[in-house]
Amino acid sequence: MWKLIIVEDEPLVRRTIIGRINWQEHGFLLVGEAGNGQEALELIHSCNPDLVITDIVMPLMDGIELLRETRTGGWDCRFLMLTCMNEFEFARQALEYGASAYLLKLSMDVKSLEAALHKIKRELESRAEVRELQAKQSLYRYRDLYRSLWDRFYLREGRLPGLEDEIEALPSYSLQHVFLCAFLHDNVEFCMEQARRIGFLDSDEMNSPSLWSSFTQDGITTVFCWSDGAFTWKAPSAGEFGILYAAVYAKPFSASELGTVWFEALLKLDRCWHDGRLGLVSVDGRFEPSKAYEAVLGKEVSSLTRQPFSALSWSHERELLLIFEQSKAEACKTILDLLWNEMRVLTIPVTFVKETTVRLDRLFARIVNHPGLPFGELTGVASSQRLKELIWQRIEGYLQHKAGSEEELTDHEEINKIIRFIRQNYDENITLKSMARYVAMEEHYVSRLFKSKVGENLINYVQHYRVEKAKVFLAESDLSVSDVGCNVGFSNDNYFIKIFKRVTGITPSVYRKRMESQDEPQHTS
């Protein structure tokens, strides 16, 4: 419903206008009446109507003055002017200040009033469409800013400060005050609703225009509210929020501080995520870089590089992949516990932990020839402990899939025993002599028996198996070619490259490049 105000100094005439038609049938709701222009101007400020129907000749402030003051104040409501005088100058002034229609009281009937309302309703609908489009375009621009900042935070780009150019380019540059709240929650509507309850009055109750927007990445949703005036701030009630999630908020601040404040909030949210803390936490102080902030960025805050965060890598990742390949479930759990404890001590950013977990999950699935599971369950998780529980459940499932899908390749028990040993220990030094000793059989007999049952000699089988495992690491991990060769059991780089090329026809580096090109999106003209 469009909000309507009627302004007329004669009460009888005003009641006649109000009762002349059914306003709601035409999409209008009467929200106020006034007897002169000054009263009407106060109503416009408090009610923000969409349409003002006003007499022109009134005491204190006439209709033309009301229209002019309204436009000067920046209000964009429509005006329908009424008068008993058929003078061109009144019509000219009314149209000059943007009145939508002009009706004579003496000749105004239901039909002419409905025609004027129909015209004004089309204008309002057109204005609403334009505003909706502008709002969408504005939000897209803000999201571009948020994406740019996020990439800078996590060192995919150059510098953190110097946001003046980006902020000035926004369509609502006049909105110089910002409030934000970052949630360990990926439901945008829920986070938006909660943010509106934290710290200040709702936008409808604020004295200045505001714009709400949000950015969600890796299970973290940050809600922003931009305003052209100071917020009416109120401290959140203790214990009111945070039973099932964690959130970090910042009191309203200058738009020029956006990068520093948001990053500070995300650092605190990282700590909440690792510690499993629930509740609402404030970014304290005047947003000076905290010790954690300085530890990550170094003394020179103005020049971000990739070094600090990149150095915080998963030191146990290689060992975890290797023992997973060997189907050693208990060892996997032990390494997983060590890995998670290290990440907690170093406070590895949530986004890095989740990206690496998703990559490992994909690699685990590939190793055991599993189609893989959806990643959303991992990226949306709200605590470090829960993520560890989920990835461990997946590891157990993948290992069960591997055990259930492996078929006995031969009808000979000792040869199958050797094959199982090779699959679980292919990174070790495996020789014909060691395998003969393992099954307590004569070396030459094992050699002949293995070839007759498998179709190739034992050493060739080991080399082929190692090459197949190397293919997975080359395609799915960022390990160097040298590390891949070492992980799958080759004693030196040259020997690894030689055997890999003999089996596949290409070198490991060429194989990796081919796999990367297959993963790139294909563009059609």
N, C-alpha and C positions, 0 to 999 in steps of 0.2 A: 504494500500500500504506500502511495506517495503522501507525505505529510503536508497538510494545508493549514494556512493562517488566513483569517478574514479580518480586514481592517476597515472600519466604518464608524464615523463619529455619531451617527444617529442609531441608537439601539433598535428601534422598530425596523428601520431599513436593514440593519445587520441581521435581525432574526428572520426577516423576509427572505434575504439572500440564502441564509443557511437552510431554511425549510423549503426552498424552491425545488431542489432536486435531491435524489438519493446519491450522496457523494460516494459512498462506498461501492455502489454499483459501477461507478466510473473509475474506481481504483484510488480514491482519495480518502484520507482520514483527517478529520478536523482535530488539530492539536492545540489550537489557541485562537483567542479573539482579542482585538485591541480597538480602542476608541480614538487613537491618534497615532501619528508617526513615531513619536518617542516610545510609547508603549510597544508598538510593533517592532521597533529596532531591538528592544530588550528581548522580546520573544524570539526574534530571529537568532540572536546570539545564544539563547538557551535551548531552543528547540531545533534549530537548523532545518527549517522546512524546505520542501521541494517546490512549493507554490505559495505565492502571496497574492491574494485578491484584495486590492486596496482602492478605496476612494482617493481621488486626487485632492479635492478641496477639504482640508481638515485643519483644526487648530494645532498650535505648537509646532508641528512638522507635517507638511502636506505630503501627498503621495509621491510627487516628483522628487522632493528632498529625501524621502525614505528610500526611494529607488537608488538615488545617487549615493547616499551614505552606505547602503548595502553593497553596492558595487565597489566603492572605495575600500570597504573593509574586507573585500575578497570573497564574499558570499556569492554563490552561483545559483541561487534559487530563481525560479521563473516568476514573472510578474504579470498579472492580469489587471489592467487599470480600468477603473470605473469613474464616470463623471456625468453630471447632468448638463454640462456645457459642451456644445459641439464646436470647439475652437481648434483650429489647425495647430496652434502653437503648443497646446497641451499634448496633442498626438505626436508632434515632432520631437519634443523633449523626452516623452516616454519611450519612443523608438530609439532615440539617440543613446539612452542609457540601457538599452537592451530589453525593454518590455516585450513580452510575447504577443499580447493582444490588447485592444482598446475598445471598450464597450460603453455605449450611452445607457444610463440608467432608465431613461424614459422608454427606450425601444428594446430593452433587454428582456427577452422571454426565455422560456426553457430551451427552445430550439437553438437560439443564438448562443446561450451559455454553454450548452452541451457541445456545440461546434467549436467554441473557443477552448473548452476543456480537452476535446479530442486532439486539437492541434498541439496544445501544450503537452499532452500525454506522449505524443510522438516525439516531441523535443526531449522530454525526460528519458524516454526509452533510448533514444539515440545517444544522449549524454551518458547514460549508464553503460551502453555498449562501448563507447569511447573510453570511459574511465576503466572499465574492466580490461580492455586491451592495453591501456597504458599501465595498469597495475601489473599485468602479466609481463609486459616488456620490462617494467621496473624490477620485478622479482628475478627475471632472467639475468639482468645486469648485476643484481646483488649476488646471485648465485655464481656468476663468473668471478666476482671479487672473492667470494668465499673459497671457491676452488683454487684460485691463484694463491690465496693465503695458505690454504691447507698444503699445497704442494711446496710452498716455501718453508713451512714448519718442518716438513719431513724431508727436506733437503733434496728435492727433485729439481729445484731451481736455485737462483742466486741469492737474493737479499731479502731480509725480513722487513726493515723499515722502509721509508720512502713511499708511503701509500698515498701521498697527497694527490698524485695524478689519477690513480684509480678512483679515489673517493670523489674528486672533482668531476670525473666523467659520469658519475651516477646521475640518473634523471632527477633524483630528489636530494641534490647536494645541500639544500637548505636544512635537511634533517641532520643536525650536527650533534645530537645527543643519542647515545646508544645504551641499551640494557641487553645483557645476554645471559643465558643459562644453558650449560652443556650437560646433557643427560647420558647415562649409560643405558640407553633405551633407543630402539629404532622405529618405534611407532610415532610418526610425526604428529598425528592429531592428538594423541595422548600428551606428548611433550609440549605441544602448543597450548593445550588446555592448562597444564600444570604451570607453565611459565607465566600465564596470565594471572595466576593466583599468587605468584611470588613477588614480594617486594614493593609493588605499587598498584595504583588503581587501574582498572581495566581501561582500554583505549577509549571506550565510550564515555568514561568519566574524566578523562584527561582534558586539560584546557587547550591542548595544541594537537594538530594532526599527527598521526603516527602511522608507521608502516611495519607490519609483522612479516617476518620471513624466517626460513630455516635452512639448515644444511645437514645432511645425514651421510655418514661414511663409516664403514666398519663397525656398525652397531652403536655409533655415537651420534646423537642428534643435538645440534646447537640451535637454540631459538634466539632470534635477534628482534629487538624492537627499536626502531629509529623514530626520533621525534625532533621537531624544530624548536622545542622549548624544554625547560626543565621538567623532569618527572616528579610526580607527587609520590615520594618514597615512604614506604612503611616497612619496618623490619619484619621478616617472616616469623611466624610463631614457632617457638621451640617445639620440636617433635611433631610438627604438623605434616611434614613430608618425609619421604625416604624410607618407608617400611619395606618396599620391595625393589628399590632401585637407588642409585647414587646420582647426585647432581651437584654441579658447582656453578654458582651464580656470581655475577659482578654487579655492584651498584652502578647506576648510570654514570657514564664517562664520556669524554670527548671522542668524536669519531676518529681523530688523528691517532688515538691510542689503541685502535681496534686490534692491530696485529699483536701488540705486546699483551694486552689484556686477554685476548682469546687464547693465545699460546699458554699464558700462565694458567688459565682455567683448565686447558687440556692436560697440562703437566700434573695438576692436582687430581684430575680425573684418572690419569694413569695410576697414581698412587692408590686411589680408592679401589680401582679395578684389581690391582695386585693384592691389596690387603683384604679385599672382600668387604670393605666398609659400605654401609648403606646409610642414606640420609642426605641432608642438604648442607653443603659446605660453601662458605663464602671465600672469594678471593680477597685477602686482607690487604690493607695499606692502600697507597695511592698508585698501585700497579707498577712499582719499581721491580726490576728483575729480581726474582728470589734466588736463593742459593742454588736450588735445583736448576733454575733457568740459566744461571751463569755457568753451572757445571756442564750443561749441555752445549751452550753456545760459545763458551770461552769468554775472555775479557772483551773481545771486539764484537759487540752485539750487532754492529752495522754491517758485518760481512759474513753471512752464513756460508758454510762450505759443507761438503758431504762427510767430512771426517768424523765429527763427534758421534753421530748416530750410527754411521756405518761400522765404527769400531765396536759397537755393542752387538756383536753377532752371536749366533747360537754355537758356542764352542763344542757342544756335544752332538751337533746335528749329524756329522759324518758317522760317528760311532752308532747313533741310533739307526741310521739307514742300514748300516752293515749288519747289525745284530737282527734287525727285522728281516733282512734277506735270508738270514740263517735260521729264521723261525724260533728264535730264543725269546719266548714271551716274558719270562721273569726278568731277564736282562733288559728287555725293552722297558719294562715298568721302572726298573731301577734308574736307567738313564733318563727316563721321562721325569722322574722326581728330581734328579739332579739338575736337569735342564730348567724346570720350572722354578726351583729355588734360586738358580743363578739369575733368571730373568727378574724375579722379585727383588733381589738384592740390587740389581742394576737399574730397576724400574724401566725396563724396555718399553717403549711406547706401545699402547694397545694396538694401534694400526699395524705396527711391524710384527707383533706377536701373531695377530690373526692372519696377516698375509703369508707369513712363513708356515703357520699351521695348515692353511689351505693348500699351499704348495706341497708340503710333506704328505698331506692326505691324498692328494692327486698322485704323488709318486708311489705311495704305498699301494694304491689301487692298481697302478700300472704294473708294479712288480709282480703282483699275484694274479694279473689278468682279470681284474674285477672291473665292471663298468663304472664304478665310482658312485658316491653318494652326493646329494645336494650340498652345496657349500653354505647356504643360508643359515643352517643350524649353527655353524661355526662362527660366522661373522657377526651374528646377532647376539651372541652370548654376552652376559653382563658382568661376568667375573672370571678371574684367572683360574680359580679352582674348578669352576664348571667347565671351562674350555679344556682343562687337562682331563677331566672325567670323560668328556665327549670324545676326545682324540684317542684316549685309551680304549674306550668301547669300540671305536672304529678299528684300532690296531688288532684287538682281539678278534673282531669279526673278519677282518682281512686274513688273519692267520688261519682261522677256521676254514675260510673259503679256500685258502691255498692247500691246506691239509686234505680237504674233501675232494679237491679237483685233481690232485696228483694221482696218476695211474701207475700201477706197476708196469715197467717197460718190458720186463722179461718174466720167464717162468722159473728163474733160478734165484733162490733166496739170497745166496751170498753176493751175486751180482747186484741184486736190488739193494742190498745193504750198502754196497760200495756207492751206488748211485745216490742214495739218500745222504751218505756222508759227504759226497762231492757237493750236493746242493746246499748243504748247511755249512760247509767249510771251504767253499771254493776260493776264498781269499788266502788260504794257507798254502804251504808248500806241499803239493800232492804229487806223489810219484808212484810208479807201478810197484816199487819195492814196499813203500809204506802201506799201500792198499792190500798187497798180498799178506803183509804182517797183520793188518787189521782184521782180515777174515781167516787168518791162520791157514793159508793155502800156499802152495809152491808158486813162485813168481811167474815162471814160463806158462804154467797151467792157467793162472789167472789171466795172463795176456791173451792166450788163445780163446779161453772161454768168454771173456768180455767181448772180444771182436765178433765171435760167432753169435752171441746173444743180442748185442747192441748194433752191430753193423759197422763199427769203427773202433780203432784201438783206444785204449783208456786215455792216453795223453791228448789225442785229438778231441775226444769227448769233453775233457776238462777245458781245453782251449775254446771250443765252440760254446760251452756253457758260460764261460767267463765273458766272451764277446757279446752274447745275448744280454747279459746283465749290464755290461758296459754301455750297450745301446740305450738302455733305460736311463742310466745316469746322464749320458750325453744329451738325451732329448728332454729330460725333465728336471735336471738340476743345473746349478751354476758352478759345479766343481770343475776345476781345470782338467785338461786332458791327462796331465800327469797324475793328478789325484784320483781320477777315475781308474786309470790303469792300476795304480797302487791298491785301490779299494777292492778291485775284483781279482787281485792275486798275481799280477804280472810284476816281475822283479825289477824291470827298468823301462823307461819310456820307449826306447828304440825297439825292444822286444814286443811291447804292447802294440805299437804302431804296425810293426811287421806282421804280427799274427792277425790283427784286426783287418788289415788290408788284404791278407791272404783269404780270410773268410768272407769278407763283404765286397772286396774289390775297390774300396775307397779308404782313405785315412779317417781316423776319428774326427778330426777337425772338419773335413768335408761332410761327413755324416751329420755332425751337429748343425752345420749351416743349412743343409737340406731340410732337417727337421724344423729348424726355426722358420724357414721360408714357407713350409706347409702350414705352420700355425698362424702366419700373417693373414689378415682378412683379404679376401679377393675382391678387387674393384672391377666393376663392369662399366663399360662406356655406354 
